[in-house]
Amino acid sequence: MNILLLLIPLSLVLLVAAIWAFWRAVKGGQFEDLDTPAIDILRDDPPRPPRDAD
């Protein structure tokens, strides 16, 4: 029963940390554009200029 005195406050601290991290991600624009990163994988890389053979 004494372990609950540790686990309940610990779980509340972790809950507050998760809510803070989510709030910070939303305010920072993390979820603004969800479609472009998925499309970027399918795009070809731009051609590289040829390197000079020395």
PDB file with one MODEL, atoms N, CA, C and O in Angstrom:
MODEL        1
ATOM      1  N   MET A   1       0.809  -1.193   0.000  1.00  0.00           N
ATOM      2  CA  MET A   1       0.000   0.000   0.000  1.00  0.00           C
ATOM      3  C   MET A   1       0.861   1.270   0.000  1.00  0.00           C
ATOM      4  O   MET A   1       0.441   2.311  -0.507  1.00  0.00           O
ATOM      5  N   ASN A   2       2.041   1.178   0.560  1.00  0.00           N
ATOM      6  CA  ASN A   2       2.921   2.345   0.596  1.00  0.00           C
ATOM      7  C   ASN A   2       3.435   2.728  -0.791  1.00  0.00           C
ATOM      8  O   ASN A   2       3.798   3.878  -1.035  1.00  0.00           O
ATOM      9  N   ILE A   3       3.459   1.748  -1.692  1.00  0.00           N
ATOM     10  CA  ILE A   3       3.955   2.037  -3.032  1.00  0.00           C
ATOM     11  C   ILE A   3       3.030   3.010  -3.763  1.00  0.00           C
ATOM     12  O   ILE A   3       3.467   3.736  -4.657  1.00  0.00           O
ATOM     13  N   LEU A   4       1.755   3.022  -3.382  1.00  0.00           N
ATOM     14  CA  LEU A   4       0.822   3.960  -4.004  1.00  0.00           C
ATOM     15  C   LEU A   4       1.185   5.402  -3.690  1.00  0.00           C
ATOM     16  O   LEU A   4       0.899   6.299  -4.482  1.00  0.00           O
ATOM     17  N   LEU A   5       1.803   5.631  -2.561  1.00  0.00           N
ATOM     18  CA  LEU A   5       2.238   6.979  -2.210  1.00  0.00           C
ATOM     19  C   LEU A   5       3.330   7.476  -3.143  1.00  0.00           C
ATOM     20  O   LEU A   5       3.548   8.682  -3.263  1.00  0.00           O
ATOM     21  N   LEU A   6       4.012   6.560  -3.797  1.00  0.00           N
ATOM     22  CA  LEU A   6       5.020   6.924  -4.788  1.00  0.00           C
ATOM     23  C   LEU A   6       4.439   6.919  -6.197  1.00  0.00           C
ATOM     24  O   LEU A   6       4.712   7.830  -6.980  1.00  0.00           O
ATOM     25  N   LEU A   7       3.652   5.918  -6.526  1.00  0.00           N
ATOM     26  CA  LEU A   7       3.190   5.745  -7.902  1.00  0.00           C
ATOM     27  C   LEU A   7       2.148   6.778  -8.329  1.00  0.00           C
ATOM     28  O   LEU A   7       2.158   7.210  -9.481  1.00  0.00           O
ATOM     29  N   ILE A   8       1.264   7.178  -7.445  1.00  0.00           N
ATOM     30  CA  ILE A   8       0.237   8.147  -7.829  1.00  0.00           C
ATOM     31  C   ILE A   8       0.853   9.511  -8.147  1.00  0.00           C
ATOM     32  O   ILE A   8       0.552  10.062  -9.206  1.00  0.00           O
ATOM     33  N   PRO A   9       1.697  10.079  -7.290  1.00  0.00           N
ATOM     34  CA  PRO A   9       2.324  11.352  -7.683  1.00  0.00           C
ATOM     35  C   PRO A   9       3.219  11.217  -8.909  1.00  0.00           C
ATOM     36  O   PRO A   9       3.277  12.131  -9.732  1.00  0.00           O
ATOM     37  N   LEU A  10       3.911  10.104  -9.042  1.00  0.00           N
ATOM     38  CA  LEU A  10       4.762   9.893 -10.208  1.00  0.00           C
ATOM     39  C   LEU A  10       3.937   9.855 -11.486  1.00  0.00           C
ATOM     40  O   LEU A  10       4.335  10.435 -12.496  1.00  0.00           O
ATOM     41  N   SER A  11       2.793   9.180 -11.454  1.00  0.00           N
ATOM     42  CA  SER A  11       1.941   9.128 -12.643  1.00  0.00           C
ATOM     43  C   SER A  11       1.368  10.507 -12.965  1.00  0.00           C
ATOM     44  O   SER A  11       1.212  10.850 -14.137  1.00  0.00           O
ATOM     45  N   LEU A  12       1.054  11.295 -11.947  1.00  0.00           N
ATOM     46  CA  LEU A  12       0.557  12.648 -12.200  1.00  0.00           C
ATOM     47  C   LEU A  12       1.636  13.534 -12.808  1.00  0.00           C
ATOM     48  O   LEU A  12       1.350  14.343 -13.690  1.00  0.00           O
ATOM     49  N   VAL A  13       2.862  13.386 -12.348  1.00  0.00           N
ATOM     50  CA  VAL A  13       3.974  14.153 -12.923  1.00  0.00           C
ATOM     51  C   VAL A  13       4.191  13.762 -14.383  1.00  0.00           C
ATOM     52  O   VAL A  13       4.409  14.633 -15.225  1.00  0.00           O
ATOM     53  N   LEU A  14       4.135  12.472 -14.694  1.00  0.00           N
ATOM     54  CA  LEU A  14       4.297  12.016 -16.075  1.00  0.00           C
ATOM     55  C   LEU A  14       3.148  12.496 -16.956  1.00  0.00           C
ATOM     56  O   LEU A  14       3.358  12.822 -18.124  1.00  0.00           O
ATOM     57  N   LEU A  15       1.939  12.544 -16.408  1.00  0.00           N
ATOM     58  CA  LEU A  15       0.794  13.040 -17.159  1.00  0.00           C
ATOM     59  C   LEU A  15       0.974  14.519 -17.490  1.00  0.00           C
ATOM     60  O   LEU A  15       0.730  14.937 -18.622  1.00  0.00           O
ATOM     61  N   VAL A  16       1.392  15.297 -16.528  1.00  0.00           N
ATOM     62  CA  VAL A  16       1.623  16.723 -16.765  1.00  0.00           C
ATOM     63  C   VAL A  16       2.738  16.916 -17.787  1.00  0.00           C
ATOM     64  O   VAL A  16       2.641  17.798 -18.640  1.00  0.00           O
ATOM     65  N   ALA A  17       3.792  16.111 -17.717  1.00  0.00           N
ATOM     66  CA  ALA A  17       4.891  16.219 -18.686  1.00  0.00           C
ATOM     67  C   ALA A  17       4.410  15.878 -20.101  1.00  0.00           C
ATOM     68  O   ALA A  17       4.818  16.532 -21.060  1.00  0.00           O
ATOM     69  N   ALA A  18       3.558  14.873 -20.240  1.00  0.00           N
ATOM     70  CA  ALA A  18       3.040  14.501 -21.557  1.00  0.00           C
ATOM     71  C   ALA A  18       2.136  15.592 -22.116  1.00  0.00           C
ATOM     72  O   ALA A  18       2.202  15.905 -23.305  1.00  0.00           O
ATOM     73  N   ILE A  19       1.298  16.169 -21.275  1.00  0.00           N
ATOM     74  CA  ILE A  19       0.421  17.253 -21.727  1.00  0.00           C
ATOM     75  C   ILE A  19       1.248  18.469 -22.129  1.00  0.00           C
ATOM     76  O   ILE A  19       0.952  19.114 -23.135  1.00  0.00           O
ATOM     77  N   TRP A  20       2.272  18.786 -21.360  1.00  0.00           N
ATOM     78  CA  TRP A  20       3.148  19.920 -21.694  1.00  0.00           C
ATOM     79  C   TRP A  20       3.863  19.685 -23.027  1.00  0.00           C
ATOM     80  O   TRP A  20       3.954  20.595 -23.851  1.00  0.00           O
ATOM     81  N   ALA A  21       4.374  18.456 -23.242  1.00  0.00           N
ATOM     82  CA  ALA A  21       5.084  18.155 -24.497  1.00  0.00           C
ATOM     83  C   ALA A  21       4.139  18.250 -25.691  1.00  0.00           C
ATOM     84  O   ALA A  21       4.523  18.746 -26.750  1.00  0.00           O
ATOM     85  N   PHE A  22       2.908  17.779 -25.525  1.00  0.00           N
ATOM     86  CA  PHE A  22       1.927  17.865 -26.604  1.00  0.00           C
ATOM     87  C   PHE A  22       1.574  19.317 -26.883  1.00  0.00           C
ATOM     88  O   PHE A  22       1.496  19.717 -28.044  1.00  0.00           O
ATOM     89  N   TRP A  23       1.359  20.109 -25.848  1.00  0.00           N
ATOM     90  CA  TRP A  23       1.019  21.526 -26.001  1.00  0.00           C
ATOM     91  C   TRP A  23       2.151  22.270 -26.702  1.00  0.00           C
ATOM     92  O   TRP A  23       1.908  23.110 -27.568  1.00  0.00           O
ATOM     93  N   ARG A  24       3.382  21.959 -26.324  1.00  0.00           N
ATOM     94  CA  ARG A  24       4.528  22.625 -26.946  1.00  0.00           C
ATOM     95  C   ARG A  24       4.645  22.249 -28.424  1.00  0.00           C
ATOM     96  O   ARG A  24       4.986  23.096 -29.250  1.00  0.00           O
ATOM     97  N   ALA A  25       4.369  20.996 -28.764  1.00  0.00           N
ATOM     98  CA  ALA A  25       4.428  20.570 -30.162  1.00  0.00           C
ATOM     99  C   ALA A  25       3.343  21.259 -30.983  1.00  0.00           C
ATOM    100  O   ALA A  25       3.586  21.655 -32.123  1.00  0.00           O
ATOM    101  N   VAL A  26       2.159  21.402 -30.415  1.00  0.00           N
ATOM    102  CA  VAL A  26       1.075  22.074 -31.139  1.00  0.00           C
ATOM    103  C   VAL A  26       1.395  23.548 -31.319  1.00  0.00           C
ATOM    104  O   VAL A  26       1.207  24.084 -32.411  1.00  0.00           O
ATOM    105  N   LYS A  27       1.869  24.210 -30.287  1.00  0.00           N
ATOM    106  CA  LYS A  27       2.197  25.629 -30.384  1.00  0.00           C
ATOM    107  C   LYS A  27       3.398  25.868 -31.303  1.00  0.00           C
ATOM    108  O   LYS A  27       3.507  26.937 -31.903  1.00  0.00           O
ATOM    109  N   GLY A  28       4.290  24.900 -31.418  1.00  0.00           N
ATOM    110  CA  GLY A  28       5.462  25.040 -32.262  1.00  0.00           C
ATOM    111  C   GLY A  28       5.208  24.738 -33.730  1.00  0.00           C
ATOM    112  O   GLY A  28       6.120  24.860 -34.548  1.00  0.00           O
ATOM    113  N   GLY A  29       3.987  24.346 -34.080  1.00  0.00           N
ATOM    114  CA  GLY A  29       3.650  24.092 -35.473  1.00  0.00           C
ATOM    115  C   GLY A  29       4.003  22.690 -35.952  1.00  0.00           C
ATOM    116  O   GLY A  29       4.111  22.463 -37.157  1.00  0.00           O
ATOM    117  N   GLN A  30       4.182  21.764 -35.050  1.00  0.00           N
ATOM    118  CA  GLN A  30       4.564  20.400 -35.408  1.00  0.00           C
ATOM    119  C   GLN A  30       3.494  19.719 -36.267  1.00  0.00           C
ATOM    120  O   GLN A  30       3.823  18.888 -37.114  1.00  0.00           O
ATOM    121  N   PHE A  31       2.236  20.057 -36.060  1.00  0.00           N
ATOM    122  CA  PHE A  31       1.142  19.371 -36.735  1.00  0.00           C
ATOM    123  C   PHE A  31       0.488  20.228 -37.813  1.00  0.00           C
ATOM    124  O   PHE A  31      -0.642  19.951 -38.216  1.00  0.00           O
ATOM    125  N   GLU A  32       1.172  21.253 -38.283  1.00  0.00           N
ATOM    126  CA  GLU A  32       0.587  22.146 -39.277  1.00  0.00           C
ATOM    127  C   GLU A  32       0.438  21.478 -40.641  1.00  0.00           C
ATOM    128  O   GLU A  32      -0.618  21.588 -41.266  1.00  0.00           O
ATOM    129  N   ASP A  33       1.462  20.797 -41.107  1.00  0.00           N
ATOM    130  CA  ASP A  33       1.445  20.201 -42.449  1.00  0.00           C
ATOM    131  C   ASP A  33       1.765  18.719 -42.316  1.00  0.00           C
ATOM    132  O   ASP A  33       2.922  18.337 -42.142  1.00  0.00           O
ATOM    133  N   LEU A  34       0.734  17.892 -42.400  1.00  0.00           N
ATOM    134  CA  LEU A  34       0.929  16.452 -42.228  1.00  0.00           C
ATOM    135  C   LEU A  34       1.071  15.718 -43.562  1.00  0.00           C
ATOM    136  O   LEU A  34       1.457  14.549 -43.580  1.00  0.00           O
ATOM    137  N   ASP A  35       0.767  16.383 -44.676  1.00  0.00           N
ATOM    138  CA  ASP A  35       0.790  15.690 -45.968  1.00  0.00           C
ATOM    139  C   ASP A  35       2.122  15.804 -46.693  1.00  0.00           C
ATOM    140  O   ASP A  35       2.534  14.853 -47.358  1.00  0.00           O
ATOM    141  N   THR A  36       2.798  16.917 -46.587  1.00  0.00           N
ATOM    142  CA  THR A  36       4.023  17.138 -47.348  1.00  0.00           C
ATOM    143  C   THR A  36       5.139  16.147 -47.000  1.00  0.00           C
ATOM    144  O   THR A  36       5.789  15.661 -47.926  1.00  0.00           O
ATOM    145  N   PRO A  37       5.407  15.816 -45.739  1.00  0.00           N
ATOM    146  CA  PRO A  37       6.489  14.861 -45.467  1.00  0.00           C
ATOM    147  C   PRO A  37       6.260  13.498 -46.125  1.00  0.00           C
ATOM    148  O   PRO A  37       7.217  12.852 -46.550  1.00  0.00           O
ATOM    149  N   ALA A  38       5.020  13.062 -46.210  1.00  0.00           N
ATOM    150  CA  ALA A  38       4.745  11.780 -46.855  1.00  0.00           C
ATOM    151  C   ALA A  38       4.992  11.852 -48.358  1.00  0.00           C
ATOM    152  O   ALA A  38       5.421  10.869 -48.961  1.00  0.00           O
ATOM    153  N   ILE A  39       4.729  12.991 -48.962  1.00  0.00           N
ATOM    154  CA  ILE A  39       4.938  13.155 -50.403  1.00  0.00           C
ATOM    155  C   ILE A  39       6.423  13.349 -50.712  1.00  0.00           C
ATOM    156  O   ILE A  39       6.892  12.917 -51.765  1.00  0.00           O
ATOM    157  N   ASP A  40       7.162  13.985 -49.818  1.00  0.00           N
ATOM    158  CA  ASP A  40       8.589  14.246 -50.052  1.00  0.00           C
ATOM    159  C   ASP A  40       9.386  12.966 -50.250  1.00  0.00           C
ATOM    160  O   ASP A  40      10.374  12.964 -50.983  1.00  0.00           O
ATOM    161  N   ILE A  41       8.980  11.890 -49.618  1.00  0.00           N
ATOM    162  CA  ILE A  41       9.693  10.612 -49.769  1.00  0.00           C
ATOM    163  C   ILE A  41       9.599  10.123 -51.212  1.00  0.00           C
ATOM    164  O   ILE A  41      10.532   9.495 -51.712  1.00  0.00           O
ATOM    165  N   LEU A  42       8.496  10.399 -51.878  1.00  0.00           N
ATOM    166  CA  LEU A  42       8.284   9.896 -53.230  1.00  0.00           C
ATOM    167  C   LEU A  42       8.958  10.740 -54.306  1.00  0.00           C
ATOM    168  O   LEU A  42       9.092  10.289 -55.444  1.00  0.00           O
ATOM    169  N   ARG A  43       9.379  11.936 -53.972  1.00  0.00           N
ATOM    170  CA  ARG A  43      10.032  12.811 -54.950  1.00  0.00           C
ATOM    171  C   ARG A  43      11.473  12.385 -55.188  1.00  0.00           C
ATOM    172  O   ARG A  43      12.159  11.907 -54.284  1.00  0.00           O
ATOM    173  N   ASP A  44      11.909  12.570 -56.420  1.00  0.00           N
ATOM    174  CA  ASP A  44      13.295  12.258 -56.759  1.00  0.00           C
ATOM    175  C   ASP A  44      14.212  13.357 -56.231  1.00  0.00           C
ATOM    176  O   ASP A  44      13.807  14.511 -56.090  1.00  0.00           O
ATOM    177  N   ASP A  45      15.445  12.979 -55.943  1.00  0.00           N
ATOM    178  CA  ASP A  45      16.437  13.960 -55.528  1.00  0.00           C
ATOM    179  C   ASP A  45      16.840  14.792 -56.744  1.00  0.00           C
ATOM    180  O   ASP A  45      16.826  14.280 -57.863  1.00  0.00           O
ATOM    181  N   PRO A  46      17.194  16.043 -56.555  1.00  0.00           N
ATOM    182  CA  PRO A  46      17.660  16.852 -57.679  1.00  0.00           C
ATOM    183  C   PRO A  46      18.976  16.290 -58.198  1.00  0.00           C
ATOM    184  O   PRO A  46      19.774  15.768 -57.420  1.00  0.00           O
ATOM    185  N   PRO A  47      19.215  16.391 -59.512  1.00  0.00           N
ATOM    186  CA  PRO A  47      20.464  15.852 -60.051  1.00  0.00           C
ATOM    187  C   PRO A  47      21.665  16.620 -59.519  1.00  0.00           C
ATOM    188  O   PRO A  47      21.630  17.843 -59.379  1.00  0.00           O
ATOM    189  N   ARG A  48      22.705  15.892 -59.233  1.00  0.00           N
ATOM    190  CA  ARG A  48      23.935  16.512 -58.717  1.00  0.00           C
ATOM    191  C   ARG A  48      24.833  16.883 -59.894  1.00  0.00           C
ATOM    192  O   ARG A  48      24.885  16.170 -60.896  1.00  0.00           O
ATOM    193  N   PRO A  49      25.530  17.994 -59.764  1.00  0.00           N
ATOM    194  CA  PRO A  49      26.466  18.347 -60.852  1.00  0.00           C
ATOM    195  C   PRO A  49      27.619  17.347 -60.867  1.00  0.00           C
ATOM    196  O   PRO A  49      28.015  16.834 -59.820  1.00  0.00           O
ATOM    197  N   PRO A  50      28.152  17.074 -62.045  1.00  0.00           N
ATOM    198  CA  PRO A  50      29.261  16.108 -62.121  1.00  0.00           C
ATOM    199  C   PRO A  50      30.502  16.652 -61.433  1.00  0.00           C
ATOM    200  O   PRO A  50      30.803  17.843 -61.508  1.00  0.00           O
ATOM    201  N   ARG A  51      31.207  15.765 -60.769  1.00  0.00           N
ATOM    202  CA  ARG A  51      32.446  16.172 -60.093  1.00  0.00           C
ATOM    203  C   ARG A  51      33.594  16.110 -61.086  1.00  0.00           C
ATOM    204  O   ARG A  51      33.636  15.232 -61.948  1.00  0.00           O
ATOM    205  N   ASP A  52      34.515  17.038 -60.960  1.00  0.00           N
ATOM    206  CA  ASP A  52      35.693  17.049 -61.824  1.00  0.00           C
ATOM    207  C   ASP A  52      36.642  15.941 -61.413  1.00  0.00           C
ATOM    208  O   ASP A  52      36.919  15.751 -60.229  1.00  0.00           O
ATOM    209  N   ALA A  53      37.136  15.215 -62.396  1.00  0.00           N
ATOM    210  CA  ALA A  53      38.129  14.163 -62.124  1.00  0.00           C
ATOM    211  C   ALA A  53      39.520  14.797 -62.129  1.00  0.00           C
ATOM    212  O   ALA A  53      40.002  15.248 -63.168  1.00  0.00           O
ATOM    213  N   ASP A  54      40.147  14.827 -60.978  1.00  0.00           N
ATOM    214  CA  ASP A  54      41.481  15.441 -60.892  1.00  0.00           C
ATOM    215  C   ASP A  54      42.561  14.415 -61.121  1.00  0.00           C
ATOM    216  O   ASP A  54      43.746  14.748 -61.087  1.00  0.00           O
TER     217      ASP A  54
ENDMDL
END
